[in-house]
C-alpha cells in the first residue's frame, strides 16, 4: 500500500498504474449494494475507457498563498483511450449550477464529446482546459475542416478548505500527465487526482468509481461511473438506506448541503445524445439515496457518453447509427443509479484522513463505526 509521509514537503504524481490492492472498498466492509458489477467494478469496465491522475501534495502548516500547503490534482477520463480521435455520443445535465463544466454548450448542440473529460479544482479549470487544447494539437493534424479547433470539457469541485487553491499549483504539465498516464484496468480512489482535497458528507471525499453489468436479456451492456464528490452534510448522509451520518463521530460541521459533485457515466450501450442526457438525469436519484438534496451552494453536474457507434462522427459522410429503443432503457437507468450510489461510497471508504492549510483536518469516515451502525440496523452482509 502506498503511504503519504506527513510534514515532509513532497510532490506526488500518481497514475492509474498504481494498484490499490490493499485499500478496502465499500463491498469489502460488507456494505450491501444492488446489481451485478463488472469485473473491476469501475468505469474502465467499459471497454476502451482509460483513466489517469496527477495528485499534488506538498507542504504543511499555515497557508501561504502560492506556496501551499498543496492538496489538489487533476483527473482525466478518455472515452476511447489516448490513441483515438473519434468522438462519442454524449449528453450532460446540471442539477444545481453552482459549479462549472466547460465545453457543454457544444456537447448539447452537437450531441458529441470530442476528447477527454477532465476534473480538477475550481480555480484550475482554465489551465487544464488550455492544456487539453495543447494536447490535442500535439496529437496530429487539424480536423477535416483544416482548423485546430477544440472546446474541452473540464469540470471542477472546490478544495479550498485543505488546499492553497489561489496558489494555482496545477500546471499545464500536470494536466498533460493525467492524460498521458491514463490507463485501462483498476482505478485509484479516494485522495487522488482532482479529488485529492475534497470533502463529502462531512468526511474526507474524493474520487470513486463503480460499474454495473446488464443481464444478457437486457443486452449484456456495461455502465460505469466515476465521481469526484465534494458535497453534502453529515446529518443527511445515508448508506445502504440507513441515516448513518447521525450516529457516526463528528466530521466537518456543516449544517447545509454544500460543495459539489461531478459524475461521469460511460456505457457501451448504443445510446444517442438525447438518450444519454436522459441517463444523466437519473444520477440525482442516486445522490438522493445518499441523502443529498442539492443545496444552493452545490455544483452538481453530470456527463454521460457511449462508446458504441465508432466512426459515426463525420463531417462529410452519411453514417448509419445503431440506437437502443427508448422502451429498453430502464435497465440502463437502474444501472446508472446503482453505480453512482456505490461510487460515492467507494470514494469515502477509500479516502484517508487529510490535514491541509492552517492545520484544517478532515477525517476519513471511520470504517469500524460505520460497520457497527449498519450492523445495528441489520444492513451489514
C-alpha positions in Angstrom: 0.0 0.0 0.0 1.3 3.5 -0.9 1.6 5.7 2.2 1.9 9.5 2.4 4.6 10.9 4.7 3.1 13.8 6.6 5.0 17.0 7.4 7.6 16.4 4.7 7.4 18.7 1.7 6.8 16.4 -1.3 5.0 16.4 -4.6 3.3 13.2 -5.6 2.4 12.3 -9.2 0.2 9.3 -9.2 -1.3 7.5 -12.2 -3.7 4.6 -12.6 -0.7 2.3 -13.0 -0.6 2.2 -9.2 -2.9 -0.5 -7.8 -4.7 -0.1 -4.5 -5.0 -3.7 -3.8 -4.6 -3.2 0.0 -7.2 -0.4 0.2 -10.7 -1.6 1.1 -13.8 -0.7 -0.9 -17.3 -0.5 0.3 -18.2 -4.1 -0.5 -15.0 -5.2 1.4 -16.7 -3.8 4.5 -19.8 -5.8 3.8 -21.9 -2.8 2.7 -24.8 -4.2 0.5 -25.5 -2.8 -2.9 -27.9 -3.9 -5.6 -26.9 -5.0 -9.1 -24.2 -7.0 -10.8 -20.8 -5.3 -11.1 -18.4 -5.6 -13.9 -15.0 -7.4 -13.3 -13.3 -4.3 -11.8 -16.4 -2.5 -10.5 -15.0 0.6 -12.2 -15.7 2.9 -15.1 -12.9 1.1 -17.0 -15.2 -2.0 -17.2 -16.5 -0.2 -20.3 -14.0 -1.3 -22.9 -11.7 1.4 -24.2 -12.2 3.9 -21.3 -8.9 5.0 -19.7 -8.4 7.0 -16.5 -5.4 8.9 -15.3 -4.4 11.1 -12.4 -2.0 13.7 -11.3 -2.0 14.1 -7.5 -0.3 17.1 -6.0 0.5 17.0 -2.2 3.2 19.2 -0.6 3.8 21.3 2.5 2.0 21.6 5.8 1.1 24.4 8.2 -0.1 27.9 7.8 -1.5 29.0 4.4 1.0 31.0 2.3 -0.7 31.8 -1.0 1.4 30.5 -3.8 3.5 28.3 -1.5 0.9 25.9 0.0 0.0 23.6 1.6 -1.0 21.9 -1.7 -3.7 19.2 -1.7 -5.1 19.1 -5.2 -4.7 17.4 -8.6 -6.2 16.5 -12.0 -8.3 13.5 -13.2 -8.6 12.5 -16.9 -11.2 10.2 -18.4 -10.7 9.3 -22.0 -13.7 7.6 -23.7 -11.8 5.7 -26.4 -8.3 6.0 -24.9 -5.3 8.2 -25.7 -4.8 6.9 -29.3 -8.3 7.7 -30.6 -9.6 11.0 -32.1 -13.0 9.5 -32.6 -15.7 11.4 -30.8 -18.5 9.7 -28.8 -22.2 10.5 -28.4 -22.7 12.4 -25.2 -25.2 14.3 -23.1 -24.9 16.4 -19.9 -27.1 17.8 -17.2 -26.8 20.2 -14.3 -28.9 19.5 -11.2 -27.6 22.6 -9.5 -25.4 25.0 -11.3 -23.1 26.5 -8.6 -20.1 24.9 -10.4 -18.5 24.6 -13.8 -18.1 22.1 -16.7 -16.7 23.8 -19.8 -17.5 22.7 -23.3 -21.0 21.6 -22.5 -22.7 24.1 -24.8 -21.2 22.3 -27.8 -21.9 18.9 -26.3 -25.6 20.0 -26.0 -25.6 21.4 -29.5 -23.7 18.7 -31.4 -24.5 15.6 -29.3 -20.8 14.6 -29.2 -17.9 14.7 -26.8 -14.7 15.3 -28.6 -11.7 14.5 -26.4 -11.3 13.7 -22.7 -13.3 14.7 -19.6 -11.1 16.5 -17.1 -11.8 17.2 -13.5 -9.8 19.5 -11.2 -10.3 22.2 -8.5 -12.4 25.3 -9.1 -9.6 27.7 -9.8 -7.6 25.4 -12.1 -10.3 24.9 -14.8 -8.6 27.4 -17.1 -5.1 26.0 -17.1 -6.5 22.4 -17.5 -8.7 23.5 -20.4 -5.8 25.1 -22.2 -3.6 22.1 -21.6 -6.2 19.8 -23.3 -6.1 22.1 -26.3 -2.3 21.8 -26.4 -2.5 18.0 -26.0 -5.0 17.7 -28.9 -2.8 19.9 -31.2 0.1 17.6 -30.5 -1.9 14.5 -31.3 -1.7 15.1 -35.0 -3.1 17.1 -38.0 -6.0 19.5 -37.8 -9.5 18.1 -38.2 -11.1 17.6 -41.6 -12.1 21.2 -41.8 -8.5 22.2 -41.6 -8.7 24.0 -38.3 -7.0 23.4 -34.9 -10.3 23.6 -33.0 -11.3 22.3 -29.6 -13.8 23.1 -26.8 -12.5 20.8 -24.0 -14.8 19.5 -21.2 -13.3 20.4 -17.9 -15.2 20.2 -14.6 -14.4 21.2 -11.0 -15.2 21.0 -7.4 -13.8 23.3 -4.6 -10.9 22.1 -2.4 -10.0 25.4 -0.7 -10.6 24.1 2.9 -7.5 21.9 2.5 -5.7 23.3 -0.5 -4.0 26.6 -1.4 -6.5 27.0 -4.2 -5.5 30.5 -5.0 -1.8 29.5 -5.3 -2.6 28.0 -8.8 -0.4 24.9 -8.2 -2.0 22.9 -11.1 0.2 23.5 -14.1 0.0 22.5 -17.8 2.3 19.6 -17.2 0.0 18.2 -14.5 -3.0 18.1 -16.8 -0.8 16.5 -19.6 0.5 13.9 -17.1 -3.1 13.0 -16.1 -3.9 12.4 -19.8 -0.7 10.7 -20.7 -0.8 8.3 -17.7 -4.4 7.3 -18.4 -4.8 3.5 -18.5 -7.5 0.9 -18.5 -7.7 -1.5 -15.6 -8.1 -0.8 -11.9 -8.8 2.8 -10.9 -7.4 4.7 -7.9 -10.0 6.0 -5.4 -10.0 8.4 -2.5 -7.4 11.2 -2.2 -6.2 11.1 -5.8 -6.3 13.4 -8.8 -8.9 16.2 -8.8 -10.4 14.5 -5.7 -7.3 14.9 -3.6 -8.6 17.8 -1.4 -12.3 17.1 -1.4 -14.8 16.6 1.4 -18.0 14.5 1.2 -20.9 14.4 3.7 -18.7 15.9 6.4 -15.9 13.3 5.9 -13.0 13.0 3.5 -14.2 12.6 0.0 -12.6 12.4 -3.4 -12.6 10.1 -6.4 -14.7 7.0 -6.6 -15.9 4.5 -9.3 -18.2 1.6 -9.8 -19.9 -0.3 -12.6 -22.9 -2.4 -13.4 -23.3 -5.3 -15.9 -26.7 -5.6 -17.5 -28.2 -9.1 -18.0 -27.9 -10.8 -21.3 -31.6 -10.4 -21.7 -31.1 -6.6 -21.4 -28.2 -6.7 -23.9 -25.3 -7.5 -21.6 -24.1 -3.9 -21.8 -21.9 -2.2 -19.1 -22.5 1.1 -17.3 -19.5 2.6 -15.5 -19.2 5.8 -13.5 -16.5 7.9 -11.9 -17.3 10.6 -9.4 -15.5 13.5 -7.8 -17.5 14.0 -4.6 -17.3 17.2 -2.5 -20.9 17.7 -1.5 -23.4 17.0 1.3 -23.8 17.2 5.1 -23.1 14.5 7.6 -26.5 14.9 9.2 -28.2 13.8 6.0 -25.8 11.0 5.0 -27.4 7.7 4.3 -25.6 4.5 3.3 -27.5 1.3 2.5 -30.7 3.2 3.3 -29.6 4.0 6.9 -29.0 7.5 8.2 -25.5 6.6 9.4 -24.3 10.2 9.5 -26.3 11.0 12.6 -24.7 8.1 14.5 -21.0 8.4 13.4 -18.3 10.5 15.1 -18.5 14.2 14.2 -16.7 15.1 10.9 -16.7 18.6 9.5 -19.6 20.6 10.9 -21.8 21.7 8.0 -25.4 22.4 8.5 -26.3 22.6 4.8 -25.7 20.5 1.7 -22.8 22.5 0.3 -20.0 21.7 -2.1 -20.2 19.9 -5.4 -20.1 16.6 -7.3 -19.1 15.8 -10.8 -20.3 12.5 -12.2 -19.0 10.9 -15.5 -21.1 8.0 -16.8 -19.8 5.7 -19.5 -21.6 2.9 -21.3 -21.1 0.6 -24.3 -24.8 0.5 -24.9 -25.7 2.1 -28.3 -27.3 5.3 -27.0 -27.5 8.6 -28.9 -27.2 12.1 -27.4 -30.8 12.5 -26.3 -30.8 9.2 -24.5 -27.5 9.9 -22.8 -29.0 13.2 -21.5 -31.8 11.1 -20.1 -29.2 8.9 -18.4 -27.6 12.0 -16.7 -30.9 13.0 -15.3 -31.1 9.7 -13.4 -27.8 10.5 -11.5 -29.6 12.7 -8.9 -31.7 9.7 -7.9 -28.6 8.0 -6.6 -27.5 11.1 -4.7 -30.9 11.3 -3.1 -30.5 7.8 -1.8 -27.3 9.0 -0.1 -29.0 12.0 1.5 -28.2 14.9 -0.9 -30.9 17.5 -1.6 -28.6 19.5 -3.9 -28.2 22.7 -1.9 -28.0 26.2 -3.3 -24.2 26.2 -2.9 -23.6 22.9 -4.7 -22.4 22.4 -8.3 -24.0 19.0 -9.3 -23.0 18.5 -12.9 -23.1 15.2 -14.8 -22.0 14.0 -18.3 -22.6 10.6 -20.0 -21.1 9.1 -23.1 -21.4 6.0 -25.2 -18.5 4.1 -26.7 -20.8 2.4 -29.2 -21.1 3.6 -32.8 -17.4 4.1 -33.5 -16.7 6.1 -36.6 -20.1 7.8 -36.9 -18.6 11.2 -36.1 -18.0 12.6 -39.5 -18.1 15.9 -41.3 -18.6 14.8 -44.8 -20.4 11.4 -45.0 -23.8 10.0 -44.0 -23.3 7.4 -41.3 -25.5 4.5 -40.1 -26.2 4.7 -36.4 -27.3 1.9 -34.0 -29.7 3.1 -31.3 -31.2 1.2 -28.4 -35.0 1.6 -28.3 -36.2 4.0 -25.7 -38.5 1.4 -24.3 -35.4 -0.7 -23.4 -33.6 2.0 -21.4 -34.9 1.1 -18.0 -32.1 -1.3 -17.2 -29.5 1.4 -18.1 -31.3 3.9 -15.9 -31.3 1.5 -13.0 -27.6 0.5 -13.5 -26.7 4.2 -13.5 -28.4 4.9 -10.2 -26.9 1.8 -8.6 -23.4 2.5 -9.9 -23.4 6.2 -8.8 -24.6 5.3 -5.3 -21.8 2.8 -4.9 -19.1 5.0 -6.4 -19.7 7.8 -3.9 -19.5 5.3 -1.0 -16.3 3.8 -2.6 -14.8 7.3 -2.7 -15.5 7.9 1.0 -14.3 4.4 2.1 -11.0 4.8 0.1 -10.3 8.3 1.3 -7.9 8.8 4.2 -7.8 11.5 6.8 -6.0 14.6 5.5 -4.6 17.7 7.1 -4.2 20.8 4.9 -4.0 24.6 5.1 -3.8 26.1 8.5 -4.0 22.7 10.1 -7.5 22.0 8.8 -8.1 18.3 9.2 -10.9 16.2 7.6 -11.2 12.7 9.0 -12.0 9.7 6.9 -15.3 8.0 7.5 -14.5 5.5 10.3 -14.9 2.0 8.9 -15.4 0.2 12.2 -18.0 2.6 13.5 -19.8 2.6 10.1 -20.0 -1.2 10.2 -21.4 -1.1 13.7 -24.2 1.3 12.7 -25.1 -0.8 9.7 -25.0 -4.0 11.8 -27.3 -2.3 14.3 -29.9 -1.9 11.5 -29.2 -5.4 10.1 -27.8 -3.9 6.9 -24.3 -5.5 7.0 -23.6 -8.6 5.0 
